[in-house]
Amino acid sequence: MRYNYGTAMLAAFEYLLEKYPEVFVIGQGLWSPWYVGNSMTDLDKKFGAHRIIDTPVSESACTGAAVGAALAGMKPIVVHPRMDFMLYAMDAVVNQAAKWSLMVGGQAGPGLTIRSIINRGGEQGAQHSQALHAWFAHVPGLRVVMPATVADARDLLIASVLCPDPVMFIDDRWLYDLEADLPPVVEYPLALEGPRRLREGHDITLVASSYSTRLSLEAAEQLAQQGISAEVIDLRVINPLNLDLIVASVEKTGRLLAVDGSWSPCGLAGEILAGVAERVAPAALKKSPARITLPFAPAPTASVLEKAYYPTAAMVVSQATKLMDKAC
């Protein structure tokens, strides 16, 4: 059956709500026909307002309530339609959800899923456009998932909700137009999920997550026209981060380009480069690893500045070509 990225998440919600009575969804704008895209269309009509709970504007309150419900044995999914405003819930996420299992010796743990949506572009400005995934990947006790494909939008959401640990599930509105045919659902343990090779290559390794994976795949197609074979690895899960596949790929290609939709300092791209540098012998590298990230400045509002601010597939092609010692 044909899905897009948004309807794949909708299918995941329907599957979970139908099969698991302990699952419920809570957050802002959940009954809106547009606020969370097409990812939750009519769920309130199908499953009732007691399981699709559209809350007043209090990120802290709805997240804290979900942590308590999870400790009581429920499987809540908290939806934050903009990652920026989820910052009001940081105590519940970082000090409560991520810490409970450790503090009580594993006797209890809040198995909740926090869905946080990245919004960018459209002249939304600095307070509505942030990708803060590296913050959460820095926190022990919190799994962080970033699906880049239609299949992962459905299957990783299901795996996240069924995981006994607290999970930050981060989706990106710039992926909602992707389409693919999906097979029937098969449940997979989230603990076994990690990076996946989406394209074979032997000249350079491109590593990315979420929308940056889409850019990397587009760039790989363009590089192929230049005779450059790029291997594309989609991280999928950034905490805990398994580097084995990436290391093996870089040992094969000798070149690494990390692409990330956030800033460089203390960021995901830097973590990839550092992890590879710690594990790959210098002699195996044909060029120094490189990264593409956002300029270190808040997102602009003017559309003409947005075009210069956000990475593009052309930028990935240009940097990858430089790493191949060929003219751009």
Backbone as numpy.savetxt, mean C-alpha at the origin, in Angstrom:
# Nx Ny Nz CAx CAy CAz Cx Cy Cz
-14.35 -13.24 -13.81 -15.19 -12.05 -13.81 -14.32 -10.81 -13.81
-14.76 -9.77 -14.54 -13.97 -8.54 -14.68 -14.22 -7.60 -13.50
-13.12 -7.10 -12.93 -13.18 -6.15 -11.82 -12.25 -4.99 -12.12
-12.51 -3.85 -11.49 -11.46 -2.85 -11.39 -10.97 -2.82 -9.95
-9.99 -1.98 -9.67 -9.36 -1.98 -8.35 -10.38 -1.71 -7.25
-11.31 -0.78 -7.51 -12.32 -0.45 -6.51 -13.34 -1.55 -6.31
-13.85 -2.13 -7.40 -14.85 -3.18 -7.26 -14.23 -4.47 -6.72
-12.92 -4.62 -6.89 -12.24 -5.77 -6.28 -12.28 -5.65 -4.75
-12.08 -4.44 -4.24 -12.21 -4.24 -2.80 -13.65 -4.43 -2.35
-14.59 -3.98 -3.15 -16.00 -4.20 -2.84 -16.29 -5.69 -2.74
-15.74 -6.48 -3.66 -15.93 -7.93 -3.61 -15.34 -8.52 -2.34
-14.20 -7.96 -1.89 -13.59 -8.44 -0.65 -14.48 -8.14 0.55
-15.02 -6.92 0.60 -15.94 -6.57 1.68 -17.15 -7.50 1.69
-17.74 -7.75 0.53 -18.92 -8.61 0.45 -18.59 -10.03 0.92
-17.45 -10.53 0.49 -17.03 -11.88 0.89 -16.89 -11.96 2.41
-16.21 -11.00 3.00 -15.95 -11.03 4.44 -17.23 -10.85 5.25
-18.07 -9.92 4.84 -19.30 -9.65 5.57 -20.28 -10.82 5.48
-20.30 -11.52 4.35 -21.19 -12.66 4.18 -20.70 -13.88 4.97
-19.40 -14.08 5.01 -18.86 -15.31 5.59 -18.51 -15.19 7.07
-18.21 -13.98 7.53 -17.72 -13.82 8.90 -18.61 -12.81 9.64
-19.49 -13.27 10.49 -20.41 -12.36 11.19 -19.72 -11.41 12.15
-18.49 -11.71 12.54 -17.77 -10.82 13.46 -17.14 -9.62 12.73
-17.21 -9.62 11.40 -16.66 -8.50 10.63 -17.68 -7.36 10.55
-17.22 -6.14 10.81 -18.03 -4.95 10.55 -17.10 -3.84 10.10
-17.68 -2.81 9.48 -16.90 -1.71 8.93 -17.35 -0.42 9.61
-16.38 0.41 9.99 -16.70 1.66 10.68 -15.81 2.77 10.15
-16.37 3.96 10.01 -15.59 5.08 9.53 -16.48 6.16 8.95
-15.87 7.12 8.29 -16.59 8.28 7.77 -16.90 8.12 6.28
-18.09 8.53 5.90 -18.45 8.53 4.48 -18.77 7.18 3.90
-19.04 6.18 4.73 -19.23 4.82 4.23 -20.55 4.64 3.50
-21.50 5.51 3.75 -22.78 5.41 3.04 -22.81 6.32 1.82
-21.74 7.05 1.59 -21.69 8.00 0.48 -21.48 7.27 -0.84
-22.13 7.71 -1.92 -21.92 7.08 -3.22 -20.59 7.45 -3.86
-19.84 8.40 -3.27 -18.60 8.85 -3.90 -17.41 8.93 -2.94
-17.64 9.00 -1.64 -16.57 9.32 -0.70 -15.46 8.26 -0.68
-15.82 7.01 -0.80 -14.82 5.92 -0.86 -14.85 5.25 -2.23
-15.17 6.03 -3.25 -15.20 5.50 -4.61 -16.26 4.43 -4.77
-15.96 3.47 -5.61 -16.90 2.36 -5.83 -16.55 1.14 -5.00
-15.74 1.36 -3.95 -15.24 0.22 -3.18 -16.21 -0.24 -2.09
-17.28 0.54 -1.83 -18.22 0.15 -0.78 -19.67 0.40 -1.20
-19.92 0.45 -2.48 -21.24 0.80 -3.00 -22.33 -0.12 -2.45
-23.32 0.49 -1.78 -24.53 -0.19 -1.30 -24.28 -1.27 -0.25
-23.10 -1.29 0.36 -22.87 -2.29 1.42 -23.81 -2.06 2.60
-24.11 -0.79 2.89 -25.02 -0.50 3.99 -26.43 -1.02 3.71
-26.84 -0.97 2.45 -28.16 -1.47 2.09 -28.21 -3.00 2.15
-27.12 -3.63 1.81 -27.09 -5.09 1.76 -26.89 -5.71 3.15
-26.06 -5.07 3.97 -25.70 -5.68 5.26 -26.22 -4.90 6.47
-26.78 -3.74 6.24 -27.38 -2.98 7.33 -26.44 -1.98 7.97
-27.05 -0.94 8.54 -26.27 0.13 9.16 -25.57 -0.32 10.44
-25.97 -1.46 10.99 -25.31 -1.95 12.21 -23.98 -2.61 11.90
-23.74 -2.94 10.61 -22.46 -3.54 10.23 -21.64 -2.62 9.33
-22.27 -1.66 8.72 -21.57 -0.62 7.95 -21.89 0.69 8.67
-21.02 1.07 9.59 -21.31 2.15 10.53 -20.66 3.44 10.06
-21.48 4.36 9.56 -21.00 5.67 9.12 -20.97 6.59 10.33
-19.78 7.00 10.73 -19.62 7.72 12.00 -19.56 9.24 11.82
-19.77 9.97 12.89 -19.44 11.40 12.88 -17.94 11.58 12.63
-17.55 12.83 12.39 -16.15 13.11 12.06 -15.32 13.09 13.35
-14.80 11.91 13.67 -13.88 11.75 14.79 -13.01 10.53 14.52
-11.90 10.76 13.86 -11.00 9.66 13.52 -10.52 8.92 14.77
-10.24 9.65 15.82 -9.77 9.04 17.05 -10.85 8.15 17.68
-12.09 8.63 17.70 -13.16 7.88 18.35 -13.46 6.58 17.63
-13.61 6.64 16.30 -13.99 5.41 15.59 -12.85 4.41 15.60
-11.59 4.87 15.55 -10.46 3.94 15.59 -10.32 3.33 16.98
-10.47 4.14 18.01 -10.40 3.62 19.37 -11.50 2.62 19.65
-12.71 2.90 19.15 -13.80 1.95 19.32 -13.50 0.63 18.63
-12.88 0.70 17.46 -12.54 -0.51 16.72 -11.48 -1.33 17.44
-10.49 -0.66 18.05 -9.48 -1.38 18.83 -10.15 -2.14 19.97
-11.07 -1.49 20.67 -11.78 -2.16 21.77 -12.62 -3.32 21.28
-13.30 -3.14 20.15 -14.11 -4.22 19.60 -13.24 -5.41 19.20
-12.06 -5.12 18.64 -11.15 -6.21 18.26 -10.65 -6.97 19.47
-10.37 -6.27 20.56 -9.95 -6.93 21.79 -11.05 -7.82 22.36
-12.31 -7.49 22.01 -13.45 -8.27 22.48 -13.82 -9.40 21.52
-13.01 -9.60 20.46 -13.23 -10.73 19.57 -13.88 -10.41 18.24
-14.22 -9.15 17.99 -14.77 -8.77 16.69 -13.63 -8.56 15.68
-14.01 -8.42 14.40 -13.03 -8.18 13.33 -13.39 -6.88 12.61
-13.12 -5.74 13.23 -13.50 -4.47 12.62 -12.56 -4.05 11.49
-13.14 -3.34 10.54 -12.38 -2.66 9.49 -12.66 -1.17 9.64
-11.65 -0.41 9.99 -11.80 1.04 10.11 -11.41 1.67 8.79
-12.24 2.55 8.26 -11.95 3.20 6.99 -11.66 4.68 7.22
-10.48 5.11 6.79 -10.10 6.52 6.81 -9.96 6.98 5.36
-10.96 7.68 4.82 -10.94 8.03 3.40 -9.79 8.93 2.97
-9.15 9.58 3.92 -7.92 10.33 3.61 -6.88 10.03 4.68
-5.74 9.56 4.22 -4.67 9.22 5.15 -4.28 10.41 6.02
-4.31 11.61 5.44 -3.89 12.81 6.17 -4.65 12.97 7.48
-5.96 12.77 7.44 -6.78 13.03 8.62 -6.77 11.85 9.61
-6.24 10.72 9.17 -6.06 9.60 10.08 -5.06 9.94 11.18
-4.28 10.99 10.99 -3.30 11.39 12.00 -3.95 11.70 13.34
-5.24 12.07 13.32 -5.95 12.29 14.58 -6.09 11.00 15.39
-5.88 9.85 14.75 -6.07 8.55 15.41 -4.75 7.89 15.80
-3.67 8.65 15.82 -2.36 8.03 16.02 -2.22 7.32 17.36
-2.81 7.81 18.41 -2.69 7.10 19.69 -3.31 5.72 19.59
-4.51 5.64 19.01 -5.18 4.34 18.88 -4.40 3.38 18.00
-3.77 3.91 16.95 -3.04 3.05 16.01 -1.68 2.63 16.56
-0.87 3.63 16.98 0.53 3.37 17.33 0.71 2.95 18.78
-0.03 3.57 19.70 0.15 3.26 21.12 -0.77 2.16 21.63
-1.85 1.91 20.93 -2.79 0.89 21.39 -2.76 -0.36 20.49
-3.23 -0.24 19.27 -3.35 -1.42 18.39 -2.02 -2.15 18.23
-0.95 -1.41 18.00 0.34 -2.04 17.73 1.00 -2.61 18.97
0.54 -2.23 20.16 1.26 -2.59 21.38 0.57 -3.64 22.26
-0.73 -3.81 22.11 -1.48 -4.62 23.07 -0.95 -6.05 23.21
-0.72 -6.71 22.09 -0.30 -8.11 22.16 1.00 -8.27 22.93
1.95 -7.38 22.68 3.23 -7.43 23.39 3.04 -7.14 24.88
2.21 -6.18 25.21 2.08 -5.75 26.61 1.40 -6.81 27.48
0.59 -7.67 26.87 -0.10 -8.69 27.66 0.41 -10.09 27.35
1.63 -10.15 26.81 2.26 -11.45 26.56 1.52 -12.32 25.57
0.86 -11.71 24.60 0.17 -12.46 23.57 -1.16 -13.05 24.00
-1.62 -12.73 25.20 -2.89 -13.29 25.68 -4.10 -12.62 25.02
-3.89 -11.45 24.44 -4.94 -10.74 23.73 -4.29 -9.85 22.69
-5.01 -9.63 21.61 -4.48 -8.75 20.57 -5.61 -8.23 19.72
-5.54 -6.96 19.31 -6.60 -6.39 18.49 -6.40 -6.71 17.00
-7.10 -7.71 16.53 -7.01 -8.09 15.12 -7.91 -7.23 14.26
-7.59 -5.95 14.16 -8.39 -5.06 13.32 -7.62 -4.68 12.08
-8.35 -4.23 11.07 -7.75 -3.73 9.84 -8.08 -2.25 9.71
-7.07 -1.45 9.48 -7.24 -0.01 9.30 -6.99 0.29 7.83
-8.06 0.61 7.12 -7.93 0.94 5.70 -7.72 2.44 5.56
-6.60 2.82 4.99 -6.27 4.23 4.83 -6.04 4.50 3.35
-6.70 5.52 2.83 -6.69 5.79 1.39 -5.79 6.98 1.08
-4.91 6.81 0.10 -4.05 7.90 -0.36 -4.77 8.66 -1.47
-4.88 9.96 -1.30 -5.46 10.85 -2.31 -4.38 11.80 -2.78
-4.26 11.96 -4.09 -3.27 12.90 -4.62 -3.81 13.55 -5.88
-3.17 14.64 -6.26 -3.56 15.31 -7.48 -4.90 16.01 -7.36
-5.42 16.48 -8.48 -6.69 17.16 -8.48 -6.69 18.45 -7.70
-5.50 19.06 -7.54 -5.35 20.33 -6.83 -5.87 20.26 -5.40
-5.67 19.11 -4.74 -6.15 18.96 -3.37 -5.23 19.61 -2.34
-3.98 19.83 -2.71 -3.08 20.55 -1.82 -2.40 19.69 -0.78
-1.61 20.36 0.05 -0.67 19.69 0.94 -1.33 18.87 2.04
-2.54 19.24 2.45 -3.18 18.56 3.58 -4.09 17.41 3.15
-4.15 17.13 1.86 -5.04 16.06 1.37 -4.30 15.11 0.43
-2.98 15.13 0.42 -2.24 14.44 -0.64 -1.08 13.59 -0.15
-1.04 13.28 1.11 0.17 12.64 1.66 0.12 11.12 1.65
1.24 10.54 1.27 1.44 9.10 1.37 2.40 8.87 2.54
1.87 8.45 3.68 2.65 8.38 4.92 2.96 6.94 5.32
2.99 6.04 4.36 3.16 4.62 4.66 4.44 4.31 5.42
5.51 5.07 5.15 6.78 4.81 5.83 6.66 5.03 7.33
5.79 5.95 7.76 5.56 6.15 9.20 5.14 4.84 9.86
4.17 4.21 9.24 3.56 3.03 9.87 4.45 1.80 9.72
5.23 1.74 8.66 6.18 0.64 8.50 7.29 0.71 9.54
7.43 1.85 10.19 8.45 2.05 11.23 8.00 1.49 12.58
6.71 1.13 12.70 6.14 0.75 13.99 6.11 -0.77 14.14
6.81 -1.34 15.11 6.72 -2.80 15.32 5.34 -3.16 15.85
4.87 -4.34 15.44 3.57 -4.80 15.88 2.43 -4.43 14.95
2.73 -3.68 13.89 1.71 -3.24 12.94 2.10 -3.71 11.54
1.31 -4.60 10.98 1.55 -5.02 9.60 1.07 -3.92 8.65
1.81 -3.70 7.56 1.45 -2.65 6.60 1.42 -3.26 5.20
0.26 -3.13 4.55 0.00 -3.74 3.26 -0.32 -2.66 2.23
0.27 -2.77 1.03 0.00 -1.78 -0.03 -0.23 -2.51 -1.36
-1.48 -2.82 -1.69 -1.75 -3.54 -2.94 -1.59 -2.66 -4.16
-0.98 -3.22 -5.20 -0.77 -2.48 -6.45 -1.59 -3.03 -7.60
-2.17 -4.22 -7.44 -2.90 -4.86 -8.52 -4.36 -5.08 -8.12
-5.18 -5.35 -9.12 -6.60 -5.62 -8.86 -6.75 -6.86 -7.98
-5.98 -7.89 -8.28 -6.07 -9.12 -7.50 -5.70 -8.88 -6.04
-4.64 -8.12 -5.82 -4.22 -7.86 -4.44 -5.18 -6.92 -3.71
-5.84 -6.03 -4.45 -6.83 -5.16 -3.80 -7.90 -6.01 -3.12
-8.29 -7.12 -3.75 -9.27 -8.02 -3.14 -8.63 -8.97 -2.16
-7.61 -9.68 -2.61 -7.10 -10.80 -1.83 -6.29 -10.37 -0.61
-5.53 -9.28 -0.73 -4.78 -8.81 0.44 -5.70 -8.15 1.46
-6.84 -7.58 1.01 -7.80 -7.05 1.97 -8.41 -8.19 2.77
-8.76 -9.26 2.10 -9.32 -10.43 2.81 -8.28 -10.99 3.78
-7.04 -11.15 3.32 -5.98 -11.69 4.18 -5.72 -10.77 5.37
-5.81 -9.46 5.16 -5.58 -8.51 6.25 -6.64 -8.65 7.33
-7.90 -8.74 6.92 -8.99 -8.82 7.89 -8.96 -10.13 8.66
-8.55 -11.20 8.02 -8.50 -12.50 8.69 -7.23 -12.70 9.51
-6.28 -11.78 9.38 -5.03 -11.87 10.14 -5.30 -11.56 11.62
-4.69 -12.27 12.54 -4.91 -12.00 13.97 -4.20 -10.75 14.47
-3.37 -10.14 13.64 -2.61 -8.96 14.04 -3.28 -7.69 13.51
-2.97 -6.53 14.09 -3.44 -5.27 13.52 -2.74 -5.00 12.19
-3.52 -4.59 11.20 -3.00 -4.40 9.85 -3.40 -3.02 9.34
-2.43 -2.31 8.76 -2.70 -1.08 8.04 -2.76 -1.44 6.55
-3.96 -1.32 5.97 -4.18 -1.63 4.56 -4.30 -0.30 3.83
-3.35 -0.01 2.93 -3.29 1.29 2.28 -3.57 1.14 0.79
-4.67 1.74 0.34 -4.95 1.73 -1.10 -4.82 3.14 -1.66
-4.74 3.23 -2.97 -4.41 4.49 -3.65 -5.44 4.77 -4.73
-6.06 5.94 -4.68 -7.10 6.28 -5.65 -6.59 6.31 -7.09
-5.29 6.51 -7.27 -4.75 6.54 -8.63 -4.68 5.14 -9.26
-5.06 4.13 -8.52 -5.09 2.77 -9.06 -6.50 2.30 -9.39
-7.51 3.09 -9.07 -8.89 2.60 -9.13 -9.35 2.26 -10.54
-8.68 2.75 -11.57 -9.11 2.45 -12.94 -8.47 1.18 -13.51
-7.56 0.55 -12.78 -6.99 -0.72 -13.24 -8.08 -1.78 -13.35
-7.99 -2.65 -14.35 -8.98 -3.70 -14.54 -8.29 -5.04 -14.75
-8.95 -6.11 -14.30 -8.43 -7.46 -14.48 -9.54 -8.47 -14.23
-9.38 -9.65 -14.80 -10.27 -10.77 -14.49 -9.73 -11.48 -13.26
-10.64 -11.82 -12.34 -10.22 -12.47 -11.10 -10.88 -13.84 -10.96
-10.13 -14.81 -10.47 -10.70 -16.12 -10.17 -11.47 -16.07 -8.86
-12.13 -17.15 -8.48 -12.81 -17.18 -7.17 -11.83 -16.94 -6.02
-12.35 -16.48 -4.92 -11.52 -16.16 -3.74 -10.89 -17.42 -3.15
-9.63 -17.31 -2.82 -8.93 -18.32 -2.04 -8.28 -17.59 -0.87
-8.53 -18.03 0.34 -7.97 -17.36 1.51 -6.50 -17.75 1.71
-5.65 -16.71 1.86 -4.23 -16.93 2.11 -3.84 -16.26 3.41
-2.98 -16.89 4.22 -2.50 -16.23 5.45 -1.63 -15.02 5.10
-1.92 -13.89 5.69 -1.15 -12.69 5.39 0.31 -12.86 5.77
0.58 -13.64 6.80 1.97 -13.83 7.25 2.85 -14.47 6.18
2.25 -15.12 5.19 3.02 -15.77 4.13 3.16 -14.90 2.89
2.55 -13.72 2.91 2.59 -12.84 1.74 3.79 -11.90 1.82
4.33 -11.55 0.66 5.48 -10.64 0.61 5.70 -10.16 -0.80
6.90 -9.68 -1.11 7.18 -9.15 -2.45 6.93 -10.19 -3.53
6.56 -9.70 -4.71 6.26 -10.58 -5.84 6.86 -9.99 -7.12
7.46 -10.85 -7.92 8.02 -10.43 -9.20 6.88 -10.34 -10.22
6.65 -9.13 -10.74 5.58 -8.94 -11.72 6.08 -8.97 -13.15
7.39 -8.80 -13.32 7.97 -8.83 -14.67 9.41 -9.31 -14.57
9.75 -10.29 -15.38 11.11 -10.81 -15.42 12.02 -9.85 -16.19
13.27 -9.78 -15.75 14.25 -8.96 -16.45 15.65 -9.32 -16.01
16.65 -8.81 -16.76 18.03 -9.18 -16.41 19.00 -7.99 -16.41
18.52 -6.78 -16.77 19.43 -5.64 -16.83 19.35 -4.74 -15.59
18.16 -4.58 -15.05 17.97 -3.67 -13.92 16.76 -4.12 -13.11
16.80 -3.90 -11.82 15.70 -4.24 -10.92 14.98 -2.97 -10.50
13.67 -2.92 -10.75 12.82 -1.83 -10.29 11.98 -2.35 -9.13
12.06 -1.68 -8.00 11.32 -2.10 -6.80 10.38 -0.97 -6.40
9.12 -1.32 -6.14 8.13 -0.29 -5.84 6.96 -0.91 -5.08
6.02 -0.06 -4.69 4.78 -0.52 -4.08 3.65 0.39 -4.54
2.42 -0.12 -4.45 1.23 0.67 -4.73 1.32 1.33 -6.11
0.97 2.62 -6.20 0.94 3.29 -7.50 2.32 3.32 -8.15
3.39 3.35 -7.36 4.73 3.36 -7.92 5.03 2.07 -8.67
4.37 0.98 -8.28 4.51 -0.27 -9.04 3.92 -0.11 -10.43
2.79 0.58 -10.52 2.19 0.83 -11.83 3.14 1.64 -12.71
3.75 2.68 -12.15 4.72 3.47 -12.89 5.90 2.61 -13.36
6.35 1.72 -12.49 7.50 0.87 -12.82 7.17 -0.10 -13.95
5.96 -0.65 -13.94 5.56 -1.54 -15.02 5.45 -0.79 -16.35
4.91 0.42 -16.30 4.83 1.23 -17.52 6.23 1.57 -18.02
7.12 1.90 -17.09 8.49 2.22 -17.47 9.20 1.00 -18.07
8.95 -0.16 -17.49 9.58 -1.38 -18.00 9.19 -1.65 -19.45
7.93 -1.36 -19.79 7.48 -1.53 -21.18 8.26 -0.58 -22.10
8.44 0.66 -21.67 9.16 1.63 -22.48 10.64 1.29 -22.57
11.21 0.80 -21.47 12.61 0.40 -21.49 12.85 -0.77 -22.43
11.88 -1.67 -22.50 12.01 -2.82 -23.40 12.15 -2.37 -24.85
11.51 -1.26 -25.20 11.62 -0.74 -26.56 13.01 -0.20 -26.85
13.77 0.08 -25.79 15.16 0.52 -25.94 16.14 -0.64 -25.80
15.61 -1.84 -25.64 16.47 -3.00 -25.48 16.95 -3.23 -24.07
16.31 -2.58 -23.10 16.67 -2.73 -21.69 15.64 -3.62 -21.01
16.11 -4.70 -20.40 15.23 -5.67 -19.74 15.14 -5.36 -18.25
14.00 -4.84 -17.84 13.80 -4.43 -16.45 12.97 -5.46 -15.70
13.45 -5.86 -14.55 12.69 -6.73 -13.65 11.92 -5.85 -12.67
10.63 -6.11 -12.50 9.79 -5.30 -11.63 9.34 -6.14 -10.44
9.63 -5.66 -9.24 9.22 -6.34 -8.02 8.28 -5.43 -7.24
7.11 -5.96 -6.95 6.09 -5.25 -6.19 6.21 -5.68 -4.73
6.41 -4.72 -3.84 6.64 -5.05 -2.43 5.42 -5.68 -1.76
4.22 -5.14 -2.00 2.95 -5.66 -1.48 2.82 -5.50 0.04
3.76 -6.01 0.80 3.76 -5.88 2.26 5.05 -5.17 2.66
4.93 -4.01 3.30 6.15 -3.24 3.62 6.52 -3.34 5.09
5.67 -3.95 5.91 6.03 -4.28 7.29 5.26 -5.53 7.70
5.96 -6.64 7.99 7.41 -6.83 7.90 7.87 -6.88 6.45
9.07 -6.40 6.20 9.60 -6.30 4.84 10.59 -7.44 4.59
10.26 -8.28 3.62 11.12 -9.40 3.25 11.92 -9.00 2.02
13.22 -8.96 2.15 14.09 -8.49 1.07 14.68 -9.61 0.22
14.36 -10.86 0.52 15.04 -11.98 -0.15 14.90 -11.92 -1.67
13.69 -11.71 -2.16 13.47 -11.69 -3.61 14.19 -10.51 -4.25
14.21 -9.38 -3.57 14.88 -8.19 -4.10 16.39 -8.41 -4.17
16.93 -8.97 -3.11 18.37 -9.24 -3.10 18.75 -10.19 -4.22
17.99 -11.25 -4.41 18.29 -12.20 -5.48 18.21 -11.54 -6.85
17.25 -10.65 -7.02 17.11 -9.95 -8.30 18.29 -9.02 -8.56
18.70 -8.26 -7.54 19.83 -7.33 -7.72 21.12 -8.09 -7.94
21.28 -9.22 -7.30 22.48 -10.03 -7.56 22.50 -10.52 -9.00
21.34 -10.66 -9.60 21.25 -11.06 -11.01 21.48 -9.89 -11.95
20.82 -8.75 -11.70 20.88 -7.63 -12.63 22.06 -6.69 -12.37
22.46 -6.58 -11.10 23.55 -5.68 -10.75 23.15 -4.23 -10.64
21.87 -3.93 -10.85 21.40 -2.54 -10.80 20.07 -2.48 -10.06
19.89 -1.43 -9.27 18.66 -1.28 -8.48 18.15 0.14 -8.55
16.85 0.27 -8.84 16.17 1.56 -8.79 14.90 1.38 -7.95
14.84 2.05 -6.81 13.67 2.01 -5.94 12.78 3.21 -6.25
11.49 2.96 -6.43 10.54 4.02 -6.78 9.48 4.08 -5.69
9.28 5.28 -5.13 8.32 5.42 -4.04 7.57 6.73 -4.15
6.30 6.71 -3.77 5.44 7.88 -3.89 5.45 8.79 -2.69
6.48 8.72 -1.88 6.61 9.64 -0.75 7.99 10.28 -0.79
8.42 10.87 0.32 9.67 11.61 0.35 10.85 10.69 0.66
12.05 11.20 0.35 13.27 10.39 0.52 13.71 10.23 1.97
13.79 11.31 2.77 14.37 11.15 4.12 13.60 10.14 4.97
14.32 9.16 5.51 13.75 8.12 6.36 12.60 7.39 5.67
12.67 7.24 4.36 11.56 6.70 3.60 11.73 5.26 3.17
10.70 4.74 2.48 10.69 3.35 2.03 11.77 3.09 1.00
11.95 4.01 0.06 12.98 3.80 -0.96 14.36 3.70 -0.32
14.63 4.54 0.68 15.91 4.48 1.37 16.09 3.18 2.11
15.02 2.64 2.67 15.09 1.36 3.37 15.44 0.24 2.40
14.87 0.28 1.20 15.18 -0.72 0.18 16.65 -0.65 -0.19
17.14 0.55 -0.45 18.54 0.70 -0.83 19.47 0.25 0.30
19.14 0.62 1.54 19.99 0.22 2.67 19.98 -1.29 2.86
18.79 -1.89 2.77 18.68 -3.33 2.95 19.47 -4.11 1.91
19.43 -3.63 0.66 20.20 -4.29 -0.40 21.70 -4.08 -0.18
22.08 -2.86 0.21 23.50 -2.59 0.43 24.07 -3.46 1.54
23.25 -3.80 2.54 23.70 -4.65 3.63 23.85 -6.10 3.23
23.16 -6.51 2.15 23.08 -7.93 1.82 23.76 -8.32 0.50
24.00 -7.35 -0.37 24.59 -7.65 -1.67 26.05 -7.20 -1.67
26.92 -8.09 -2.08 28.34 -7.76 -2.12 28.59 -6.61 -3.09
29.43 -5.65 -2.74 29.69 -4.50 -3.63 30.11 -4.92 -5.04
30.84 -6.03 -5.13 31.31 -6.48 -6.45 30.16 -6.92 -7.35
29.00 -7.22 -6.77 27.86 -7.65 -7.58 27.10 -6.48 -8.19
27.40 -5.27 -7.73 26.70 -4.08 -8.22 27.46 -3.45 -9.38
26.77 -3.27 -10.49 27.37 -2.64 -11.66 27.28 -1.12 -11.58
26.30 -0.62 -10.84 26.13 0.80 -10.60 25.62 0.99 -9.19
25.85 2.17 -8.63 25.31 2.48 -7.30 23.78 2.51 -7.37
23.09 1.92 -6.40 21.62 1.96 -6.40 21.11 3.40 -6.38
19.92 3.58 -6.94 19.32 4.90 -7.01 17.85 4.82 -6.61
17.24 5.98 -6.37 15.83 6.03 -5.99 15.14 7.22 -6.64
13.84 7.07 -6.81 12.98 8.15 -7.27 11.89 8.35 -6.23
11.76 9.56 -5.73 10.76 9.89 -4.72 10.18 11.27 -5.03
9.31 11.74 -4.15 8.78 13.09 -4.29 9.85 14.12 -3.95
9.77 15.32 -4.53 10.60 16.42 -4.03 10.30 16.64 -2.54
11.30 17.03 -1.79 11.12 17.16 -0.34 10.42 18.48 -0.02
9.13 18.49 -0.31 8.30 19.67 -0.07 6.85 19.20 -0.02
5.98 19.92 0.69 4.57 19.58 0.69 3.99 19.63 -0.72
2.95 18.87 -0.96 2.33 18.83 -2.28 1.77 20.21 -2.65
1.99 20.65 -3.89 1.43 21.92 -4.33 -0.05 21.79 -4.67
-0.71 22.91 -4.81 -2.12 22.93 -5.18 -2.32 23.17 -6.67
-1.54 24.05 -7.28 -1.70 24.37 -8.70 -1.40 23.14 -9.56
-2.24 22.90 -10.55 -2.08 21.72 -11.40 -0.76 21.73 -12.16
-0.30 22.92 -12.57 0.96 22.99 -13.31 2.13 22.56 -12.42
2.05 22.86 -11.13 3.10 22.43 -10.20 2.97 20.94 -9.87
1.74 20.45 -9.81 1.54 19.01 -9.57 2.22 18.17 -10.65
2.19 18.64 -11.88 2.81 17.89 -12.97 4.31 17.77 -12.79
4.90 18.77 -12.15 6.34 18.73 -11.90 6.67 17.99 -10.60
5.69 17.87 -9.72 5.92 17.33 -8.38 5.89 15.80 -8.34
4.93 15.18 -9.02 4.74 13.74 -8.90 5.59 12.96 -9.91
6.24 11.87 -9.46 7.02 11.04 -10.38 6.16 10.48 -11.50
6.77 10.25 -12.63 6.10 9.70 -13.81 6.89 8.50 -14.32
6.27 7.74 -15.21 6.98 6.62 -15.84 8.18 7.13 -16.63
8.05 8.30 -17.22 9.17 8.87 -17.98 10.37 9.14 -17.07
10.11 9.57 -15.85 11.20 9.80 -14.90 11.89 8.48 -14.55
11.09 7.42 -14.39 11.67 6.11 -14.09 12.53 5.64 -15.26
12.03 5.83 -16.48 12.80 5.44 -17.67 14.11 6.21 -17.73
14.05 7.52 -17.47 15.25 8.35 -17.54 16.30 7.90 -16.53
15.88 7.66 -15.28 16.84 7.25 -14.25 17.38 5.84 -14.53
16.52 4.95 -14.98 16.97 3.59 -15.30 17.96 3.60 -16.45
17.73 4.45 -17.42 18.65 4.55 -18.57 20.01 5.06 -18.11
20.01 6.01 -17.18 21.29 6.50 -16.65 22.06 5.37 -15.96
21.33 4.53 -15.25 21.98 3.41 -14.57 22.54 2.38 -15.56
22.02 2.42 -16.79 22.54 1.52 -17.82 23.70 2.13 -18.60
24.10 3.36 -18.21 25.19 4.06 -18.90 24.88 4.33 -20.36
23.57 4.60 -20.65 23.18 4.96 -22.00 22.58 6.35 -21.97
22.56 6.99 -23.10 22.00 8.35 -23.16 20.52 8.33 -22.90
20.02 9.35 -22.21 18.59 9.43 -21.90 17.80 9.78 -23.14
